[in-house]
Amino acid sequence: MIPNNSAFGRKVVLTIYTPDGSFGRQFVTSMLEGKQGLKITGTIKKFFSYELPQATVNIYNLSAIEVGNILNAKYKIVDGKTVEQPLRLKIEAGYIHGNFGQIFDGEILKPNMLKPDPNNTQLRLTCIDGADFVSAGSTLTQTFNDGINYYSIAQQIKENSDVDYSLVLSDTLKQRRVDGSFVTGTTDYLTYQALAQETGTVLTVKDKTVYLQTMEDLAKSEQPAAVLNSRTGLIGIPALSSDGVTIQSVLNPKIDVLSMIQLNNADISINQPEYLQNRSLGAWLSSDGLYRVIELTHNFDTTTGAFTTDCRCFARDYLNKLET
């Protein structure tokens, strides 16, 4: 349940760290009974497929020493030489008396120090989950010919990669075999993109794990649908979009891409002629009120109190219908 006081219990925890443990700094801000700490704003975007989860976070008015420690953490001395190392950001947010949890963990690509006005400084962190995977290359650069299953190809690409990541594959890839030829790309990411398109699977990247799964696989692993209504965090009225339904709720870390949301269809605004005239299959309302999240944005601002999760959804069986 969401606390009656809209500001009560809202909390953000940012942890900036290096994977080797040589650096770690945590920033905590909460809005408890009207009190708040450090000013932090952020936007986290997650997508159904191909695009990697990304985040932009602003931390205001840190000391020069604090900022310097963070910026310098990207570098360490190895054998007398300065080398660059990954610097990561983990974000936990939500309501400490309701839904609170991790919403992002990824590499900081651009830590920039800004001065938006004479009275404030702003450390901006631009991050991507899976940044190392995007640039990963493989020593396996070749063309696979007739008869080889895509499961084997995917495993060989991972085994020959110059970056360590986990790989979760659908068993259906064992039955799908190359008909003609399949050419590996210049990076692992491009190769898996092509493999997903060839096999009709869904490519997602999360927490240094690469997934190539069918919609049936995803359905089997689904958690119970998050029920959204005015009592459980729904904000405003869900609406039709050009390709589905859009929903806004209070910030909820339990909602993720490809998870399910349960709505009361009577709550959805359908008085939108521009969409009713030219609706794609995905925009038809789900018969049982279940919708699959294909894109979401978490927003938080500890000064204005804006803590929201915005979702774009398809009817649950939309993607299954496309496959047939």
N, C-alpha and C positions, 0 to 999 in steps of 0.2 A: 504494500500500500504506500501511496505517496503522502508524506506528512502534510497536515492541514496548512501549516505555514510554508509558503512556496519556497522560502529560502532555507528552511530548517534542514540541516544535515547535508547540504550540498558540499561536495568535497572533490578536490583534484590533487593527485599525487604524481609528480614528475620525477623520474629517476634517470639521471644522465650517467652513463657508465661505459667502461670498456670491457669487452668480453673476457680479457685476461685478469680482470680484477684489480688492475693497477690504479684505477680511478673510479670513484663513485660518489655522486652527490644527489641528495633527494630534496625536492622542494614540495612542501605541503601547504595547501591553502584550503580553508573551509568557510562555509557560511552557516554557522551554528548560532541560532537564536539572534540573528542579525549581525553577528560578528564575522569579519573576514580578515584574511592575512594578505600575503603577497598577491599582487595583481597579475593574473594569468589569463590569456585568451588562447583559444585553439580551435582548429577545424581538422577533423579526420575524415577522409573519404575512402570508401571501400567499394569495389566493383565486382560484378558477377564473373567476369572473365577477362583475361589478357592484360588489363591494366592492373598495376600493383597497388596495394594499399599505401596511402600517402598521408602525411600530416604536416601542418604548419602551426607552430606554437610560438607565442610571444610571452616573454617574461620581462616585467617592467622593473626598472629602478634597482637593479642589482649593483653591488659595489664594483669598482674597477678591478679589485683583486679577485672577486668571485668570477667575473667575466673572463679575466685573464687565465684563471685556473682551468675554466671550461675550454677555452680556445686552445690552450696549450696541451690539453689532454689528448688531442689528436696525434701528438708526436711523442715518441719515446726514444731513448738511446739504446742501440743494440750494437755491441762490439765497437763502441766508440763513434757510431754513426747515427744520425737522426733519421728515423723512419716514421712513416705515417701509419697509424693504426685505426681500426674502426672505432667510432664513437657512436653510441646508441642511446635512444630515448625510449623509455617505457612510460606509458600513460595509463593511470588508473583514475576513474572518475565515476560519479553518480551520487547516490544518496546513502549515507552511512547507516540510515535506519530503513533502507529499502534495497534497491538494486545498486550495488557498488562492485566494480571489478575492472579488470584490464580491458582497454579498448584499442591499444596499439603497442607495438614493440618493433622498432625499426632503426635503420642507420641514419645518423644525422649527416646530410650531404652538405648543407650550407649553414654554418653558424655565423650570422651577421649581426654586428652591433649597429643600431640605428638611433637617431634622435628625432622622434616625430614632432616634438615641440620643445621650447626652451626649458620646460620644467620636468621632462621625462626622458629616460633612456629606455631602449627596447632591444632585448636580445631575441632575435628571430631565428628559430630552428626549423629548417626545411628537411623533411625526413621521408624515407621510403622503406617499406618492409620488403626485403628481398633485393636490395640494391646490389649486393654482391652477385646474386644469381643472374641479374640482367647482363652483366659483363662477363659472366663465366664462359670460358672457352673449353673446347674438348680437343684432345689429340686425335679423336676419331672423326675424321673428315672424309666421308666417302659416299658412294651411292649404293643403296641396298636394292637388290633386284627381286624378281618374283619369288614368292613362297615364304619369305622371312616374316614372322609375325611381329607386329608393332610392339608387343610387350618386350621382346628380346631387344629391339632397337632402342627403346627407352632406357632399359637397364644398361646397355652398352654405353650410351651417351653419358649416363651418370657415373659409371665406373671409370670413364676416361676423362672426367671433368677436372679442371684445376681448382675447383671450389667445392667445399664439403656441404652437402645438403641432403635431406631425406627425400625419398621418392615413394609416393603411394599410387599404385596403378590398379585400374579396373581389370578384373579377370577377362573381360570381354576382349581385351587387346590380344589375348592369346589366340583367339579365334579369327581376328582380323589380320589378314596377310597381305603383303605388298602385291599389287597387281600392276606390273609394269616396273616402276622404279620409285624409290624415295631417296631424296638427296638431303643430307644433313645441312643445317644452316651455319652461318659464321659464328653464332653463339648458341649455347644451350637453350636460352630463352626462345630464340627464333625457331630452333629445331622443334621444341615442344609445342610451340604455337602451330607450326605446320602439321605436326603429328596429331594434335587435337582436331584440327580442321579435316584431316584425312579420315579420322576415325569417328568423328561425331561425338567426341568426349568433351568434358569441361575442364579447362586448364585454370587452376587457381594456385596461388602462392600464399602461404601463411606460416609465420614463425619458422622460417628456414626449411619449410617442407613444401615440395611441389606435388600437386595432385592432378592426376588425369583420371577422371571418373565419369561414369554415365549418370544420368538423372536417376536411374534405378538405384545405383550405389548410394547416391546422396539421400534418397528417400529412406533407405534402410537405416542410415546413421543419424537421422533427424532426431532432435530433442523434441519434447512436447511443444506445441505452438504457444507462443506468447499471446495471451488474450489481452486485446487492447480495447478499452472503453473509457468512459469519462472517469470511472473509479480507479482504473489501473494505470493511468498516465496518458491517455489519448488527449491530444490538444486539437481543438477545433474540429472540423468535419473532413474526413477523407474525401478525396475528389478523384474523378476520372482524369487521366492524362491521355496523351495521344497513343500510348501503347500499354496502359495498365491503370494502376491506382497509386496515388501518392498519399502518404500518411506522415503525420508528425506526432511525436510523443515526447514526454520528458525524457531526458537522457537515460538510456537503458543499455548497459553493457551486455545484457543477455541477448539482445537483438544483433544479429550478424548477417553478412551476405549469405544467401541461400537458406537461411533459417525461415521458419514459418510463423506467420502472424494470423491470429483468429480475429475476424471482425464481424460485427453485425452488419449485414449488407444494407439494412435500413438506415444505418448511419452514414452511408456514402452518398454524396451529392451527385445526382445523375441529371440535374437540370442544366445540361451544358450542350446545346444543339451542335456546336462546332465539332464536338467529339462524337456525338451520337450519329452524325451523318456519315463520317468516314472513320469508323473504328476498326482497328486491327484486331485479330483474334485475341490477343492478350488483354484487350480492354474489357472483354465481356466479364461480367461479375461471376465470381466463383459460386457454384451452387451451394457449397457448404460453408462459405465465408472464410476459407483458408487461402492465404496468399503467400507467395514466395518472394523474399526480398532479393532483388537483383542489384540494387545499388543503395548505399546509405551514407549519410553524413552525420557525424557527431559534432555538435558545437557546444563550447562552453566559454563563459565569460564571467569571471568572479566579481566583476564590478557591477554589471547590469543584472546578473542573476540568470542570464539566458543559458539554460542547460537543456538542449534538445537533441533528439534523434530523428532525422528526416529520412524516409524510406520511399523508394520507388519499387513497386511490386507488380508481378504478374499473377493471374489466377494460377492456382497450384499446378494444374495439369497442362498449362500452356506449352512449356518446353517439350513435354512428352508428345503433345499433338504435333509439334513441328517435326519431331523425329520420324513420325509416321506419314 
